[in-house]
Amino acid sequence: MIQAIHALLVALPAYTLEPTPEDADARAVRLEPVAGAIWEASAANPGGFTRGQWAAVITALAWHESRFARYVQAGQCETGPVGARCDNGKARGLWQQHQSACPQAWATTPGSAEDLQKGAQCASRLLGSALHRCRSRAPSVLFGAFSGYAGASCTWGHARKREATAWQFARRLGA
């Protein structure tokens, strides 16, 4: 499944506002450990999702939070375009996590394999927590998970798009 996740990541369009564009081969190499971190974090799949479906959820979250931008992964948010600088330096990593929510990820070197693993694990944990917290107050469990992750109520309007992306990614992964 790691190979399928990697293939999905590589097939996604590169972030067009990347401060320093990278070629396709370099991008593919950079995204390899991301795929592994996503698969590892998906082992804690809550709420009746298959592991592949939960991997798609974690992937969709990072896609919407960072577009898997290289400068974000490297911890160089200050070099990004205005409006895309990791919540003005308050967030970090591909899943755009704040230090108070994910201190383990913040204790790592930006862009390292450990950083990716801790970030993916924290994303899975926070999504799972929001999924359970919002289960009865949201139109669907994924809608609630994405809403709660964003720090919004259980009915955040943008969650619908993230939910659709997660199901699209699950289909592409065959999950």
PyMOL commands that set and color helices and strands:
alter all, ss='L'
color gray80, all
select helices_A, chain A and resi 2-11+24-44+51-66+70-73+77-79+86-89+103-106+113-134+141-149+159-173
alter helices_A, ss='H'
color red, helices_A
select strands_A, chain A and resi 91-92+97-98
alter strands_A, ss='S'
color yellow, strands_A
deselect
rebuild
show_as cartoon
